[in-house]
Amino acid sequence: MSLPLSFPYPPMEAESVPALPAGREWQYEPKWDGFRCLGFRDGESVRIQSKAGKPLGRYFPDVVEALGALSVRRFVLDGEIVIPVDGRLSFDELLLRIHPAASRVRTLVEAHRARLVVFDLLVDERGRSLEAFAKRAFPRGRAIVLSQASRRLTTARDWLAGGGGDLDGVVAKRLDLPYRSGARDGMVKVKRRRTADCVVGGYRYASKGGGIGSLLLGLYDGDGLLDHVGFCSSLPAAERRGLRQKLERLRQPPGFTGRAPGGPSRWSTERSAEWEPLAPRLVVEVEYDHVSNDRFRHGTRFVRWRPDKAPKQCTMEQLP
């Protein structure tokens, strides 16, 4: 491509904060419950990438097609892929798309087409604002749409308090700062619930039955070491099916390269040190209540797998 940005390109990231910031320099946007996506078009060439920099075209050919159908032929957009089902956004449908069989992906596309909600314009041949670009390039009611945005804190609070599952929270951006590739300063996010994306660094077998008892969770510290931060044992029955075989294929020491499980504490038992290390491949989103000393104080609740996230993106910066 002849674009000024190379593919893949690290997107700007948001720092998790407990409350929305106030001030004239902030703009607020909904945090959509989808997959982050950067879309590149240079003439007939269209490519899309995940937040982790992985190509997404094979899983979302409908998004590639929609970008290729726009009247503007040279651009880079930042947005979120979502899939509407019966009037609501379905994260489960997004997960189904990450499938090795092209025939399966085509079937899923025919059932529910994806949509790209755009919130940043990184490259445009005429230097327009995102709003002007969208007004000219995005067909009304089609697969590429402009995200909502507001300068009003009251509107952002309404989004955060509103019901429904389409929004994952609210993002606030500094209007006085440029887009900062790979950086977290200048953009913050407030989630509706306290969640974190963690690396599965190991697991424990259940005390009875030989199934998986719990996932051992890790986050990377400032030195790039994977620290054990807690566990997740609240796995739904549907997630437990086939999980043992999936995890056993990934068994590989050391699992955690920093703080490891099984250290002494008043809750320790003989089984505390009995765990299996995993290669850092799997990312899971969990919900938690409290954090103490860079650890989840209690067990976490399984939310979903995150195949769109790179393990190295799971850092301590997510924790308050």
Residue, then its C-alpha position, 0 to 999 in steps of 0.5 A: m500500500s502507498l498509505p502513510l501508515s503501515f499495516p498493521y498499525p498499533p491503535m491508540e488505547a484507553e486507560s481504565v479509570p473509575a469515573l468520567p473526566a470533566g472539562r472542555e478538552w474532553q469528548y465522550e463516545p460510547k464504548w461499543d461491545g465488539f472487536r476493535c478494527l482498523g480498516f485500510r483502503d488504498g484503491e482496490s486494496v482493502r485490509i482490516q486488522s484487530k487491536a492486536g495487529k492480526p488480519l481480520g479479513r478472513y473472518f469478516p469479509d462483509v466488512v472488507e466488502a463494505l469498505g471496498a464499496l465506499s466512494v472514497r478510495r484511500f483512507v484509514l479508519d479506526g472503529e469497532i466491528v459489531i454484529p446486530v441480531d434482533g435489534r441488539l449487538s451480539f458478542d457471541e456472533l463475533l466469537l463464532r466468526i473466529h473459525p478456521a473454515a471459510s464455509r462456516v464463516r460464509t454461512l455466518v455472514e449470510a445469517h448476520r452481517a457485521r457492521l463497522v462503527v467508526f470513531d476515528l479517521l487516521v488518513d484521508e486523501r483530502g484531510r477532512s474531519l471524520e464527520a465530513f468524511a462520514k457525511r460524504a462516504f458512508p451510505r445511510g443505513r449501511a454497514i459502515v456507520l459513524s459512532q455517536a459522540s458528545r461534548r456533554l458530560t451529562t450525555a456520557r453519564d446517561w450512556l453509562a447508566g443506560g440499560g441494555g448490552d450494546l454498550d460496554g461503557v464510555v470512552a473519553k478522548r482529549l480533543d487537544l491531543p493528536y491520535r497516539s498510536g499504541a499509547r494510552d495517554g489522551m484516552v480513558k474508558v469507564k466500563r459499566r462493570r469491572t472487568a479485565d482481560c487476563v492471560v490464562g497462565g495455568y489451571r487446576y483440576a477439579s477435586k472430583g471428576g477430573g475436569i477443570g476446576s479453575l483457570l489461573l489468571g495472569l497480567y503482565d507487569g511493567d517488566g514484561l513478566l506474567d504475574h499471577v493475579g487470581f483465578c476463575s472457577s465460575l465457568p458455565a457448563a457450556e464452557r467446560r465441555g472440551l476445555r480439558q483437552k483444549l488446555e492440556r494441548l497448551r501445557q508448557p512451563p513455566g506458565f507464569t514468569g513473575r509471581a506464581p500461584g501457590g505462595p503461602s497465605r492463610w488460605s493455602t492448602e496442600r492443593s495450592a501448589e498443584w497447578e498446570p502451567l500453560a503457554p500464554r496463548l489464551v485470553v479471557e475476560v473476567e468480572y471482579d469486585h475488588v483488587s488488593n496488592d495487584r491481585f483480585r481479592h476474590g474469585t472472578r466470574f467468567v465473561r467470555w473468551r477474547p480471541d481478538k486480544a493479544p496476550k501481551q496486551c493484558t497488562m496490570e494497567q487495567l487494574p485500578 
